[in-house]
Amino acid sequence: MAVKKDFKRADGRKAEDARPMTAKVGVIPNADGSAMFAFGDTVAIAAVYGPRKLHPQHMQNPTKAVLRCNYDLLSFSVGDRKRPGPNRRAQEISKAIEWALSPVVDLSLFPNTVIDVQIYILQADAGTRTAGINAASMALAQAGIPMTDLVCSIAVGKNDTNLIVDLSKGEEDFEEGEGATDFAVAKPANSSSFSLMQMDGKISPELVPEATKLASKVCEEIYEIQKKTLKDSLLPSEQEKGAKK
Ligand code: UDP
């Protein structure tokens, strides 16, 4: 089954369109690296601290650093206030983010240390783990952590039989026909392999290649945004230019 070209979504997007994407680095000056990434109303920030000595000592790895990710939805990020603090969902997503990022980070350079990646969702309208991964990848790069690539992440999925990209919360809750499927993926930008595939719902095996092709195409757009944002952050600001005159 091919992506329906005439299929219009509730917010007017075409099946293959992500929501408007925005990104910024250096949003948390006290962190070693930080970034914000948004898909429409879903806004994630990430802050990187380290590498720094890992305590307690028995958790240290003498051959490499530990990459420790912590994801959480802030209470005010969702319509119904979320109970503050970690829960099973946050623990699972933290681990998934760690796995998605690990292949590109050279941990062997910093034995016995920890690199902490804190990811907080300021506003949630689905796609929070994918926005979080995009932000975390930029924050790691800004912190100067040696990386072989940037990781890009997007959700693809289905509403009934229609393949769609970057589901909103309304689309994730779709119940008609076959209902909704949410398939979050992440991939190092310059690799053909994926570092994360997580599915909520069902998709037939013959649709998977088309879904991953759609995801890869949006990952290319995300990569361009990440690169441009990181490069622009190195240029002098208007204020700095003025001070030089
Ligand atoms: N959500 C919520 N309360 C929660 C958890 C999730 O309102 O405690 C909403 C939020 O909008 C989130 C969406 O449900 O983005 C989908 O959550 P899911 O677990 O599928 O992860 P995501 O798509 O955000 O990565």
Residues whose N, C-alpha, C, O or C-beta is under 5 A from the ligand:
A	BS01	UDP	V78 K82 A124 D125 A126 G127 T128 R129 T130 K169
